Amino acid sequence: MTYLTNPELYTANPDRYKGNMQYRRSGKSGLLLPAISLGLWHNFGGIDSYENGRAMLRRAFDLGITHFDLANNYGPPPGSAESMFGQIMRTDFAPYRDEMIISSKAGYYMWEGPYGEWGSKKYLTASLDQSLKRMNLDYVDIFYSHRPDPNTPMEETIGALDSFVRQGKALYIGISSYSAEQTAEAVKIAKDLGTPILIHQPSYSMFERWIEGGLQNVLDENGIGSIAFCPLAQGLLTNKYIQDVPEDSRAAKNTGFLQKDRITDEVRAQIRALNDVASERGQSLAQMALAWVLRGERVTSALIGASKVIQIEENVKALDNLDFSEEELAKIEAILASEAK
Ligand code: NDP
C-alpha cells in the first residue's frame, strides 16, 4: 500500500521502521545510522522549490531514513538549506526530533573576514551557533570539521569540537575529507580530550576510491564509522547520462560542481558497461552503485543527494540486494580499470 502524506499536516508513515531500511552501527559507538542517509547539499537551497524539498524530506523519513546531513554553506545561497530545513523542522518534524540524526559542518568559506572559514575555534563556534539558529534546533547530533585546516593546530580544531559536546550543542563529532594521516592525528587528540570521533565523511564511490587501503584501515583500527558522500558520483553512476545530458540534471545546471565536460565518451562507455552489470543483478545502476559502496559493511551509510522523490524511492530499494558474487565484483573492477575516468 502506498502511504500518502497530507500536504498540509504531516504525520509520519506508521510503518517507517517496517520496510527494508537497515540501521548500522557507526564504528564502536552507540549510534545506529540508516544505511542510506539524505544530504541537503543540492536541491534544498533558496533557489530551489520549497515544496519539492519538503516532499523529499517527508518521503525519506517515511522510508526509514533517519539521518539528514547539512552544512553551514549548503544552498545556494549559503545557509539557505539550513534555513529551509529549520522551517520544515518546525512545521513537519518537531514531534520526530528524537527519531532524527541531524548533522552540520563548518570549514568552507561562509562569511567575510578572517573568521569565516577553515578550522579556528572562533569560526567553528560562531558557525555552529548560526547553524543552530537557522535550523531551529537546540543541538545537532553530529558536528563536523568539514575539511582539515593546514594552518590551524589540529588541537584547536578538535578542541573546539570537543567543547561543543561539553556545551550540549552537539552530541557527537566528526571529520570530513581528512587524509589517513590527518585522521590518525585527529583521533588521538579527540581520544585524549575524552570525546571520541564518531565518524568520518569522505567521498567514496566506484569512481572515487581514495579511502580504500589507508583511510579505511585507520577507521577500522580505531572503531570509527564512515558515511560516504557522493556515492552516485553526483548522478554519473545512474542511468541518466547514458545517452545525453537531460535538461533537469545537475550537469546541465551551472550552479553545481558536476560539469558537462566530465561526461566524456570514456566515462559514458564505463557507465553503459556498469549499467549492464546492474541489469543482470536486477538493479538499476544507481541501486548497484549504492550496494557497492555498502558492500562488506566497511561503510556505515551511503549519503545520497536527490532532486526528486522518485530517486529516493529507487535508491532505498538498493538495500534489497547488497550481496555481490566474486564474478560481479571482478566484472566491475575490469570496467573501472578499463578506461581513464
Ligand atoms: P550523489 O552522488 O548521491 O548524487 C546525487 C544526485 O544524483 C542527485 O541530486 C540527482 O541529481 C542524482 N540522482 C540521485 N538518485 C538518482 C537516481 N535514482 N536516478 C537518477 N539520478 C539520481 O550525492 P551528492 O553529490 O548529492 O552528495 C550527497 C551528500 O553528500 C550531500 O547532500 C552532502 O550532504 C554530502 N556531501 C558532503 C561533502 C563534504 O565535503 N563533506 C561534499 C559533497 C557532498 P540530478 O539533479 O541530476 O537529478
Residues whose N, C-alpha, C, O or C-beta is under 5 A from the ligand:
A	BS01	NDP	G39 L40 W41 H42 D69 H146 S176 Q201 F229 C230 P231 L232 A233 Q234 G235 T238 K240 D248 S249 R250 A286 L303 I304 G305 A306 S307 Q311 E314 N315
